Amino acid sequence: MKDFFIRAISGFIILFLLLYIAPMLQMEWVQPGSPYRFMIVPLALVGGWACLFFFKRFEKKKTW
């Protein structure tokens, strides 16, 4: 269950960054009307999986 929450929260954060902050920075492919804007959701999903992968990797390296 923890894995799901890590993936979901990191995916939402990436989605927020792409939808709300990237247009303010004038990134062309994120602007409304761009044919490449559909790539936002797959990018957020991949980002969520990558965050989970790195979280598990760093969690394994911790030795108490």
PDB file of N, CA, C, O and CB in Angstrom:
ATOM      1  N   MET A   1       0.824  -1.187   0.000  1.00  0.00           N
ATOM      2  CA  MET A   1       0.000   0.000   0.000  1.00  0.00           C
ATOM      3  C   MET A   1       0.869   1.253   0.000  1.00  0.00           C
ATOM      4  O   MET A   1       0.525   2.266  -0.609  1.00  0.00           O
ATOM      5  CB  MET A   1      -0.938  -0.003   1.203  1.00  0.00           C
ATOM      6  N   LYS A   2       2.003   1.165   0.695  1.00  0.00           N
ATOM      7  CA  LYS A   2       2.916   2.302   0.748  1.00  0.00           C
ATOM      8  C   LYS A   2       3.452   2.615  -0.651  1.00  0.00           C
ATOM      9  O   LYS A   2       3.637   3.777  -1.012  1.00  0.00           O
ATOM     10  CB  LYS A   2       4.082   2.018   1.724  1.00  0.00           C
ATOM     11  N   ASP A   3       3.699   1.557  -1.434  1.00  0.00           N
ATOM     12  CA  ASP A   3       4.195   1.753  -2.796  1.00  0.00           C
ATOM     13  C   ASP A   3       3.187   2.521  -3.648  1.00  0.00           C
ATOM     14  O   ASP A   3       3.554   3.403  -4.423  1.00  0.00           O
ATOM     15  CB  ASP A   3       4.510   0.403  -3.447  1.00  0.00           C
ATOM     16  N   PHE A   4       1.917   2.172  -3.492  1.00  0.00           N
ATOM     17  CA  PHE A   4       0.878   2.848  -4.252  1.00  0.00           C
ATOM     18  C   PHE A   4       0.830   4.333  -3.914  1.00  0.00           C
ATOM     19  O   PHE A   4       0.721   5.173  -4.807  1.00  0.00           O
ATOM     20  CB  PHE A   4      -0.478   2.205  -3.985  1.00  0.00           C
ATOM     21  N   PHE A   5       0.913   4.656  -2.624  1.00  0.00           N
ATOM     22  CA  PHE A   5       0.857   6.059  -2.219  1.00  0.00           C
ATOM     23  C   PHE A   5       2.063   6.844  -2.723  1.00  0.00           C
ATOM     24  O   PHE A   5       1.925   8.000  -3.123  1.00  0.00           O
ATOM     25  CB  PHE A   5       0.771   6.164  -0.706  1.00  0.00           C
ATOM     26  N   ILE A   6       3.227   6.237  -2.707  1.00  0.00           N
ATOM     27  CA  ILE A   6       4.422   6.914  -3.225  1.00  0.00           C
ATOM     28  C   ILE A   6       4.260   7.198  -4.708  1.00  0.00           C
ATOM     29  O   ILE A   6       4.547   8.303  -5.169  1.00  0.00           O
ATOM     30  CB  ILE A   6       5.689   6.064  -2.980  1.00  0.00           C
ATOM     31  N   ARG A   7       3.796   6.197  -5.459  1.00  0.00           N
ATOM     32  CA  ARG A   7       3.587   6.377  -6.897  1.00  0.00           C
ATOM     33  C   ARG A   7       2.530   7.428  -7.172  1.00  0.00           C
ATOM     34  O   ARG A   7       2.721   8.294  -8.026  1.00  0.00           O
ATOM     35  CB  ARG A   7       3.189   5.058  -7.548  1.00  0.00           C
ATOM     36  N   ALA A   8       1.420   7.362  -6.460  1.00  0.00           N
ATOM     37  CA  ALA A   8       0.313   8.286  -6.702  1.00  0.00           C
ATOM     38  C   ALA A   8       0.688   9.721  -6.350  1.00  0.00           C
ATOM     39  O   ALA A   8       0.434  10.637  -7.132  1.00  0.00           O
ATOM     40  CB  ALA A   8      -0.911   7.860  -5.903  1.00  0.00           C
ATOM     41  N   ILE A   9       1.280   9.921  -5.199  1.00  0.00           N
ATOM     42  CA  ILE A   9       1.623  11.280  -4.769  1.00  0.00           C
ATOM     43  C   ILE A   9       2.689  11.885  -5.665  1.00  0.00           C
ATOM     44  O   ILE A   9       2.584  13.050  -6.048  1.00  0.00           O
ATOM     45  CB  ILE A   9       2.102  11.279  -3.318  1.00  0.00           C
ATOM     46  N   SER A  10       3.718  11.111  -6.006  1.00  0.00           N
ATOM     47  CA  SER A  10       4.756  11.657  -6.884  1.00  0.00           C
ATOM     48  C   SER A  10       4.203  11.915  -8.282  1.00  0.00           C
ATOM     49  O   SER A  10       4.598  12.884  -8.931  1.00  0.00           O
ATOM     50  CB  SER A  10       5.957  10.700  -6.958  1.00  0.00           C
ATOM     51  N   GLY A  11       3.295  11.062  -8.753  1.00  0.00           N
ATOM     52  CA  GLY A  11       2.660  11.297 -10.051  1.00  0.00           C
ATOM     53  C   GLY A  11       1.838  12.574 -10.059  1.00  0.00           C
ATOM     54  O   GLY A  11       1.878  13.336 -11.026  1.00  0.00           O
ATOM     55  N   PHE A  12       1.086  12.815  -8.976  1.00  0.00           N
ATOM     56  CA  PHE A  12       0.298  14.046  -8.885  1.00  0.00           C
ATOM     57  C   PHE A  12       1.184  15.284  -8.795  1.00  0.00           C
ATOM     58  O   PHE A  12       0.854  16.327  -9.360  1.00  0.00           O
ATOM     59  CB  PHE A  12      -0.627  13.988  -7.676  1.00  0.00           C
ATOM     60  N   ILE A  13       2.287  15.175  -8.102  1.00  0.00           N
ATOM     61  CA  ILE A  13       3.209  16.314  -8.016  1.00  0.00           C
ATOM     62  C   ILE A  13       3.795  16.626  -9.385  1.00  0.00           C
ATOM     63  O   ILE A  13       3.877  17.791  -9.774  1.00  0.00           O
ATOM     64  CB  ILE A  13       4.340  16.029  -7.005  1.00  0.00           C
ATOM     65  N   ILE A  14       4.200  15.603 -10.113  1.00  0.00           N
ATOM     66  CA  ILE A  14       4.744  15.811 -11.458  1.00  0.00           C
ATOM     67  C   ILE A  14       3.671  16.380 -12.373  1.00  0.00           C
ATOM     68  O   ILE A  14       3.941  17.288 -13.159  1.00  0.00           O
ATOM     69  CB  ILE A  14       5.298  14.490 -12.039  1.00  0.00           C
ATOM     70  N   LEU A  15       2.454  15.853 -12.275  1.00  0.00           N
ATOM     71  CA  LEU A  15       1.347  16.366 -13.081  1.00  0.00           C
ATOM     72  C   LEU A  15       1.072  17.830 -12.754  1.00  0.00           C
ATOM     73  O   LEU A  15       0.845  18.634 -13.658  1.00  0.00           O
ATOM     74  CB  LEU A  15       0.082  15.524 -12.853  1.00  0.00           C
ATOM     75  N   PHE A  16       1.091  18.178 -11.487  1.00  0.00           N
ATOM     76  CA  PHE A  16       0.901  19.572 -11.077  1.00  0.00           C
ATOM     77  C   PHE A  16       1.987  20.458 -11.677  1.00  0.00           C
ATOM     78  O   PHE A  16       1.700  21.527 -12.217  1.00  0.00           O
ATOM     79  CB  PHE A  16       0.905  19.692  -9.539  1.00  0.00           C
ATOM     80  N   LEU A  17       3.228  20.009 -11.581  1.00  0.00           N
ATOM     81  CA  LEU A  17       4.330  20.806 -12.130  1.00  0.00           C
ATOM     82  C   LEU A  17       4.176  21.006 -13.634  1.00  0.00           C
ATOM     83  O   LEU A  17       4.411  22.100 -14.148  1.00  0.00           O
ATOM     84  CB  LEU A  17       5.675  20.135 -11.829  1.00  0.00           C
ATOM     85  N   LEU A  18       3.782  19.952 -14.332  1.00  0.00           N
ATOM     86  CA  LEU A  18       3.653  20.058 -15.783  1.00  0.00           C
ATOM     87  C   LEU A  18       2.452  20.894 -16.207  1.00  0.00           C
ATOM     88  O   LEU A  18       2.530  21.628 -17.192  1.00  0.00           O
ATOM     89  CB  LEU A  18       3.549  18.683 -16.389  1.00  0.00           C
ATOM     90  N   LEU A  19       1.353  20.793 -15.483  1.00  0.00           N
ATOM     91  CA  LEU A  19       0.143  21.509 -15.898  1.00  0.00           C
ATOM     92  C   LEU A  19       0.083  22.961 -15.439  1.00  0.00           C
ATOM     93  O   LEU A  19      -0.503  23.798 -16.125  1.00  0.00           O
ATOM     94  CB  LEU A  19      -1.055  20.792 -15.384  1.00  0.00           C
ATOM     95  N   TYR A  20       0.673  23.269 -14.304  1.00  0.00           N
ATOM     96  CA  TYR A  20       0.513  24.609 -13.755  1.00  0.00           C
ATOM     97  C   TYR A  20       1.774  25.456 -13.768  1.00  0.00           C
ATOM     98  O   TYR A  20       1.699  26.668 -13.969  1.00  0.00           O
ATOM     99  CB  TYR A  20       0.020  24.511 -12.373  1.00  0.00           C
ATOM    100  N   ILE A  21       2.908  24.853 -13.563  1.00  0.00           N
ATOM    101  CA  ILE A  21       4.133  25.642 -13.488  1.00  0.00           C
ATOM    102  C   ILE A  21       4.837  25.731 -14.839  1.00  0.00           C
ATOM    103  O   ILE A  21       5.404  26.774 -15.167  1.00  0.00           O
ATOM    104  CB  ILE A  21       5.073  25.046 -12.456  1.00  0.00           C
ATOM    105  N   ALA A  22       4.810  24.668 -15.619  1.00  0.00           N
ATOM    106  CA  ALA A  22       5.486  24.683 -16.919  1.00  0.00           C
ATOM    107  C   ALA A  22       4.919  25.744 -17.871  1.00  0.00           C
ATOM    108  O   ALA A  22       5.708  26.391 -18.561  1.00  0.00           O
ATOM    109  CB  ALA A  22       5.380  23.313 -17.565  1.00  0.00           C
ATOM    110  N   PRO A  23       3.592  25.963 -17.951  1.00  0.00           N
ATOM    111  CA  PRO A  23       3.107  27.041 -18.820  1.00  0.00           C
ATOM    112  C   PRO A  23       3.595  28.427 -18.394  1.00  0.00           C
ATOM    113  O   PRO A  23       3.767  29.314 -19.229  1.00  0.00           O
ATOM    114  CB  PRO A  23       1.599  27.030 -18.847  1.00  0.00           C
ATOM    115  N   MET A  24       3.814  28.605 -17.091  1.00  0.00           N
ATOM    116  CA  MET A  24       4.337  29.891 -16.625  1.00  0.00           C
ATOM    117  C   MET A  24       5.775  30.100 -17.082  1.00  0.00           C
ATOM    118  O   MET A  24       6.230  31.235 -17.225  1.00  0.00           O
ATOM    119  CB  MET A  24       4.255  29.978 -15.099  1.00  0.00           C
ATOM    120  N   LEU A  25       6.480  29.012 -17.307  1.00  0.00           N
ATOM    121  CA  LEU A  25       7.864  29.085 -17.774  1.00  0.00           C
ATOM    122  C   LEU A  25       7.953  29.103 -19.299  1.00  0.00           C
ATOM    123  O   LEU A  25       9.045  29.061 -19.865  1.00  0.00           O
ATOM    124  CB  LEU A  25       8.663  27.910 -17.225  1.00  0.00           C
ATOM    125  N   GLN A  26       6.802  29.166 -19.955  1.00  0.00           N
ATOM    126  CA  GLN A  26       6.706  29.271 -21.414  1.00  0.00           C
ATOM    127  C   GLN A  26       7.303  28.069 -22.147  1.00  0.00           C
ATOM    128  O   GLN A  26       7.945  28.232 -23.184  1.00  0.00           O
ATOM    129  CB  GLN A  26       7.395  30.530 -21.878  1.00  0.00           C
ATOM    130  N   MET A  27       7.096  26.879 -21.618  1.00  0.00           N
ATOM    131  CA  MET A  27       7.515  25.669 -22.327  1.00  0.00           C
ATOM    132  C   MET A  27       6.496  25.411 -23.430  1.00  0.00           C
ATOM    133  O   MET A  27       5.306  25.265 -23.153  1.00  0.00           O
ATOM    134  CB  MET A  27       7.632  24.432 -21.352  1.00  0.00           C
ATOM    135  N   GLU A  28       6.950  25.355 -24.667  1.00  0.00           N
ATOM    136  CA  GLU A  28       6.041  25.281 -25.813  1.00  0.00           C
ATOM    137  C   GLU A  28       5.195  24.020 -25.837  1.00  0.00           C
ATOM    138  O   GLU A  28       4.003  24.091 -26.140  1.00  0.00           O
ATOM    139  CB  GLU A  28       6.822  25.368 -27.083  1.00  0.00           C
ATOM    140  N   TRP A  29       5.772  22.872 -25.528  1.00  0.00           N
ATOM    141  CA  TRP A  29       5.041  21.617 -25.684  1.00  0.00           C
ATOM    142  C   TRP A  29       3.961  21.429 -24.628  1.00  0.00           C
ATOM    143  O   TRP A  29       3.160  20.500 -24.733  1.00  0.00           O
ATOM    144  CB  TRP A  29       5.999  20.458 -25.634  1.00  0.00           C
ATOM    145  N   VAL A  30       3.920  22.291 -23.610  1.00  0.00           N
ATOM    146  CA  VAL A  30       2.907  22.186 -22.565  1.00  0.00           C
ATOM    147  C   VAL A  30       1.781  23.197 -22.776  1.00  0.00           C
ATOM    148  O   VAL A  30       0.738  23.096 -22.130  1.00  0.00           O
ATOM    149  CB  VAL A  30       3.542  22.390 -21.193  1.00  0.00           C
ATOM    150  N   GLN A  31       1.970  24.148 -23.650  1.00  0.00           N
ATOM    151  CA  GLN A  31       0.975  25.195 -23.871  1.00  0.00           C
ATOM    152  C   GLN A  31      -0.315  24.608 -24.447  1.00  0.00           C
ATOM    153  O   GLN A  31      -0.266  23.643 -25.210  1.00  0.00           O
ATOM    154  CB  GLN A  31       1.534  26.275 -24.813  1.00  0.00           C
ATOM    155  N   PRO A  32      -1.468  25.179 -24.089  1.00  0.00           N
ATOM    156  CA  PRO A  32      -2.739  24.711 -24.659  1.00  0.00           C
ATOM    157  C   PRO A  32      -2.722  24.825 -26.181  1.00  0.00           C
ATOM    158  O   PRO A  32      -2.280  25.829 -26.738  1.00  0.00           O
ATOM    159  CB  PRO A  32      -3.922  25.516 -24.079  1.00  0.00           C
ATOM    160  N   GLY A  33      -3.207  23.791 -26.832  1.00  0.00           N
ATOM    161  CA  GLY A  33      -3.231  23.772 -28.285  1.00  0.00           C
ATOM    162  C   GLY A  33      -2.032  23.076 -28.900  1.00  0.00           C
ATOM    163  O   GLY A  33      -1.993  22.872 -30.114  1.00  0.00           O
ATOM    164  N   SER A  34      -1.069  22.715 -28.098  1.00  0.00           N
ATOM    165  CA  SER A  34       0.112  22.020 -28.602  1.00  0.00           C
ATOM    166  C   SER A  34      -0.238  20.559 -28.885  1.00  0.00           C
ATOM    167  O   SER A  34      -0.916  19.923 -28.080  1.00  0.00           O
ATOM    168  CB  SER A  34       1.287  22.117 -27.588  1.00  0.00           C
ATOM    169  N   PRO A  35       0.218  20.019 -30.022  1.00  0.00           N
ATOM    170  CA  PRO A  35      -0.089  18.613 -30.321  1.00  0.00           C
ATOM    171  C   PRO A  35       0.642  17.631 -29.402  1.00  0.00           C
ATOM    172  O   PRO A  35       0.284  16.454 -29.364  1.00  0.00           O
ATOM    173  CB  PRO A  35       0.266  18.308 -31.761  1.00  0.00           C
ATOM    174  N   TYR A  36       1.635  18.077 -28.677  1.00  0.00           N
ATOM    175  CA  TYR A  36       2.397  17.187 -27.796  1.00  0.00           C
ATOM    176  C   TYR A  36       1.922  17.228 -26.347  1.00  0.00           C
ATOM    177  O   TYR A  36       2.521  16.591 -25.481  1.00  0.00           O
ATOM    178  CB  TYR A  36       3.860  17.547 -27.851  1.00  0.00           C
ATOM    179  N   ARG A  37       0.874  17.955 -26.084  1.00  0.00           N
ATOM    180  CA  ARG A  37       0.394  18.100 -24.707  1.00  0.00           C
ATOM    181  C   ARG A  37      -0.131  16.787 -24.129  1.00  0.00           C
ATOM    182  O   ARG A  37      -0.177  16.621 -22.910  1.00  0.00           O
ATOM    183  CB  ARG A  37      -0.697  19.153 -24.649  1.00  0.00           C
ATOM    184  N   PHE A  38      -0.528  15.853 -24.996  1.00  0.00           N
ATOM    185  CA  PHE A  38      -1.038  14.569 -24.517  1.00  0.00           C
ATOM    186  C   PHE A  38       0.037  13.754 -23.794  1.00  0.00           C
ATOM    187  O   PHE A  38      -0.284  12.781 -23.111  1.00  0.00           O
ATOM    188  CB  PHE A  38      -1.594  13.765 -25.683  1.00  0.00           C
ATOM    189  N   MET A  39       1.293  14.137 -23.934  1.00  0.00           N
ATOM    190  CA  MET A  39       2.389  13.410 -23.297  1.00  0.00           C
ATOM    191  C   MET A  39       2.502  13.702 -21.798  1.00  0.00           C
ATOM    192  O   MET A  39       3.323  13.089 -21.115  1.00  0.00           O
ATOM    193  CB  MET A  39       3.694  13.755 -23.980  1.00  0.00           C
ATOM    194  N   ILE A  40       1.695  14.622 -21.282  1.00  0.00           N
ATOM    195  CA  ILE A  40       1.799  14.996 -19.873  1.00  0.00           C
ATOM    196  C   ILE A  40       1.445  13.823 -18.953  1.00  0.00           C
ATOM    197  O   ILE A  40       2.173  13.552 -17.998  1.00  0.00           O
ATOM    198  CB  ILE A  40       0.885  16.188 -19.577  1.00  0.00           C
ATOM    199  N   VAL A  41       0.348  13.133 -19.227  1.00  0.00           N
ATOM    200  CA  VAL A  41      -0.088  12.046 -18.344  1.00  0.00           C
ATOM    201  C   VAL A  41       0.886  10.866 -18.365  1.00  0.00           C
ATOM    202  O   VAL A  41       1.265  10.389 -17.295  1.00  0.00           O
ATOM    203  CB  VAL A  41      -1.483  11.570 -18.748  1.00  0.00           C
ATOM    204  N   PRO A  42       1.313  10.370 -19.543  1.00  0.00           N
ATOM    205  CA  PRO A  42       2.305   9.281 -19.507  1.00  0.00           C
ATOM    206  C   PRO A  42       3.601   9.691 -18.822  1.00  0.00           C
ATOM    207  O   PRO A  42       4.237   8.875 -18.154  1.00  0.00           O
ATOM    208  CB  PRO A  42       2.610   8.810 -20.916  1.00  0.00           C
ATOM    209  N   LEU A  43       3.990  10.935 -18.981  1.00  0.00           N
ATOM    210  CA  LEU A  43       5.203  11.418 -18.328  1.00  0.00           C
ATOM    211  C   LEU A  43       5.039  11.415 -16.806  1.00  0.00           C
ATOM    212  O   LEU A  43       5.975  11.078 -16.081  1.00  0.00           O
ATOM    213  CB  LEU A  43       5.552  12.831 -18.823  1.00  0.00           C
ATOM    214  N   ALA A  44       3.868  11.786 -16.331  1.00  0.00           N
ATOM    215  CA  ALA A  44       3.608  11.755 -14.887  1.00  0.00           C
ATOM    216  C   ALA A  44       3.593  10.320 -14.365  1.00  0.00           C
ATOM    217  O   ALA A  44       4.088  10.055 -13.270  1.00  0.00           O
ATOM    218  CB  ALA A  44       2.272  12.446 -14.566  1.00  0.00           C
ATOM    219  N   LEU A  45       3.030   9.394 -15.138  1.00  0.00           N
ATOM    220  CA  LEU A  45       3.016   7.991 -14.717  1.00  0.00           C
ATOM    221  C   LEU A  45       4.424   7.415 -14.642  1.00  0.00           C
ATOM    222  O   LEU A  45       4.776   6.733 -13.680  1.00  0.00           O
ATOM    223  CB  LEU A  45       2.166   7.159 -15.673  1.00  0.00           C
ATOM    224  N   VAL A  46       5.220   7.694 -15.658  1.00  0.00           N
ATOM    225  CA  VAL A  46       6.607   7.215 -15.664  1.00  0.00           C
ATOM    226  C   VAL A  46       7.389   7.859 -14.526  1.00  0.00           C
ATOM    227  O   VAL A  46       8.208   7.204 -13.882  1.00  0.00           O
ATOM    228  CB  VAL A  46       7.289   7.518 -17.021  1.00  0.00           C
ATOM    229  N   GLY A  47       7.139   9.128 -14.281  1.00  0.00           N
ATOM    230  CA  GLY A  47       7.806   9.810 -13.171  1.00  0.00           C
ATOM    231  C   GLY A  47       7.443   9.204 -11.827  1.00  0.00           C
ATOM    232  O   GLY A  47       8.291   9.109 -10.939  1.00  0.00           O
ATOM    233  N   GLY A  48       6.193   8.793 -11.669  1.00  0.00           N
ATOM    234  CA  GLY A  48       5.771   8.137 -10.433  1.00  0.00           C
ATOM    235  C   GLY A  48       6.477   6.807 -10.229  1.00  0.00           C
ATOM    236  O   GLY A  48       6.914   6.494  -9.121  1.00  0.00           O
ATOM    237  N   TRP A  49       6.590   6.023 -11.296  1.00  0.00           N
ATOM    238  CA  TRP A  49       7.305   4.747 -11.210  1.00  0.00           C
ATOM    239  C   TRP A  49       8.787   4.976 -10.917  1.00  0.00           C
ATOM    240  O   TRP A  49       9.387   4.233 -10.140  1.00  0.00           O
ATOM    241  CB  TRP A  49       7.139   3.945 -12.516  1.00  0.00           C
ATOM    242  N   ALA A  50       9.374   5.991 -11.528  1.00  0.00           N
ATOM    243  CA  ALA A  50      10.793   6.278 -11.296  1.00  0.00           C
ATOM    244  C   ALA A  50      11.029   6.711  -9.847  1.00  0.00           C
ATOM    245  O   ALA A  50      12.013   6.301  -9.233  1.00  0.00           O
ATOM    246  CB  ALA A  50      11.287   7.373 -12.265  1.00  0.00           C
ATOM    247  N   CYS A  51      10.142   7.528  -9.305  1.00  0.00           N
ATOM    248  CA  CYS A  51      10.278   7.942  -7.902  1.00  0.00           C
ATOM    249  C   CYS A  51      10.189   6.741  -6.973  1.00  0.00           C
ATOM    250  O   CYS A  51      10.946   6.642  -6.007  1.00  0.00           O
ATOM    251  CB  CYS A  51       9.197   8.972  -7.534  1.00  0.00           C
ATOM    252  N   LEU A  52       9.266   5.827  -7.260  1.00  0.00           N
ATOM    253  CA  LEU A  52       9.143   4.624  -6.442  1.00  0.00           C
ATOM    254  C   LEU A  52      10.402   3.777  -6.535  1.00  0.00           C
ATOM    255  O   LEU A  52      10.872   3.258  -5.522  1.00  0.00           O
ATOM    256  CB  LEU A  52       7.925   3.806  -6.871  1.00  0.00           C
ATOM    257  N   PHE A  53      10.953   3.628  -7.731  1.00  0.00           N
ATOM    258  CA  PHE A  53      12.175   2.851  -7.923  1.00  0.00           C
ATOM    259  C   PHE A  53      13.325   3.434  -7.112  1.00  0.00           C
ATOM    260  O   PHE A  53      14.024   2.707  -6.407  1.00  0.00           O
ATOM    261  CB  PHE A  53      12.550   2.800  -9.407  1.00  0.00           C
ATOM    262  N   PHE A  54      13.522   4.747  -7.211  1.00  0.00           N
ATOM    263  CA  PHE A  54      14.613   5.379  -6.477  1.00  0.00           C
ATOM    264  C   PHE A  54      14.373   5.347  -4.968  1.00  0.00           C
ATOM    265  O   PHE A  54      15.318   5.199  -4.193  1.00  0.00           O
ATOM    266  CB  PHE A  54      14.794   6.817  -6.945  1.00  0.00           C
ATOM    267  N   PHE A  55      13.121   5.485  -4.551  1.00  0.00           N
ATOM    268  CA  PHE A  55      12.809   5.404  -3.126  1.00  0.00           C
ATOM    269  C   PHE A  55      13.177   4.029  -2.573  1.00  0.00           C
ATOM    270  O   PHE A  55      13.798   3.923  -1.515  1.00  0.00           O
ATOM    271  CB  PHE A  55      11.318   5.695  -2.883  1.00  0.00           C
ATOM    272  N   LYS A  56      12.791   2.978  -3.297  1.00  0.00           N
ATOM    273  CA  LYS A  56      13.117   1.620  -2.845  1.00  0.00           C
ATOM    274  C   LYS A  56      14.622   1.382  -2.851  1.00  0.00           C
ATOM    275  O   LYS A  56      15.153   0.712  -1.965  1.00  0.00           O
ATOM    276  CB  LYS A  56      12.421   0.579  -3.730  1.00  0.00           C
ATOM    277  N   ARG A  57      15.292   1.920  -3.830  1.00  0.00           N
ATOM    278  CA  ARG A  57      16.737   1.735  -3.934  1.00  0.00           C
ATOM    279  C   ARG A  57      17.461   2.415  -2.770  1.00  0.00           C
ATOM    280  O   ARG A  57      18.365   1.832  -2.172  1.00  0.00           O
ATOM    281  CB  ARG A  57      17.250   2.286  -5.273  1.00  0.00           C
ATOM    282  N   PHE A  58      17.063   3.641  -2.454  1.00  0.00           N
ATOM    283  CA  PHE A  58      17.699   4.355  -1.348  1.00  0.00           C
ATOM    284  C   PHE A  58      17.291   3.765   0.003  1.00  0.00           C
ATOM    285  O   PHE A  58      18.071   3.791   0.955  1.00  0.00           O
ATOM    286  CB  PHE A  58      17.338   5.842  -1.402  1.00  0.00           C
ATOM    287  N   GLU A  59      16.085   3.240   0.082  1.00  0.00           N
ATOM    288  CA  GLU A  59      15.622   2.622   1.316  1.00  0.00           C
ATOM    289  C   GLU A  59      16.418   1.345   1.610  1.00  0.00           C
ATOM    290  O   GLU A  59      16.691   1.035   2.769  1.00  0.00           O
ATOM    291  CB  GLU A  59      14.117   2.310   1.227  1.00  0.00           C
ATOM    292  N   LYS A  60      16.787   0.608   0.556  1.00  0.00           N
ATOM    293  CA  LYS A  60      17.585  -0.609   0.719  1.00  0.00           C
ATOM    294  C   LYS A  60      18.984  -0.296   1.239  1.00  0.00           C
ATOM    295  O   LYS A  60      19.541  -1.051   2.035  1.00  0.00           O
ATOM    296  CB  LYS A  60      17.680  -1.359  -0.608  1.00  0.00           C
ATOM    297  N   LYS A  61      19.546   0.818   0.785  1.00  0.00           N
ATOM    298  CA  LYS A  61      20.912   1.171   1.163  1.00  0.00           C
ATOM    299  C   LYS A  61      21.021   1.617   2.612  1.00  0.00           C
ATOM    300  O   LYS A  61      22.108   1.589   3.190  1.00  0.00           O
ATOM    301  CB  LYS A  61      21.428   2.260   0.263  1.00  0.00           C
ATOM    302  N   LYS A  62      19.905   2.026   3.202  1.00  0.00           N
ATOM    303  CA  LYS A  62      19.937   2.456   4.600  1.00  0.00           C
ATOM    304  C   LYS A  62      20.203   1.250   5.485  1.00  0.00           C
ATOM    305  O   LYS A  62      19.513   0.235   5.393  1.00  0.00           O
ATOM    306  CB  LYS A  62      18.607   3.153   5.004  1.00  0.00           C
ATOM    307  N   THR A  63      21.186   1.366   6.323  1.00  0.00           N
ATOM    308  CA  THR A  63      21.441   0.317   7.309  1.00  0.00           C
ATOM    309  C   THR A  63      21.541   0.979   8.672  1.00  0.00           C
ATOM    310  O   THR A  63      22.365   1.869   8.882  1.00  0.00           O
ATOM    311  CB  THR A  63      22.747  -0.491   6.972  1.00  0.00           C
ATOM    312  N   TRP A  64      20.712   0.547   9.580  1.00  0.00           N
ATOM    313  CA  TRP A  64      20.673   1.157  10.904  1.00  0.00           C
ATOM    314  C   TRP A  64      21.446   0.334  11.871  1.00  0.00           C
ATOM    315  O   TRP A  64      21.532   0.684  13.048  1.00  0.00           O
ATOM    316  CB  TRP A  64      19.253   1.331  11.389  1.00  0.00           C
TER     317      TRP A  64
END
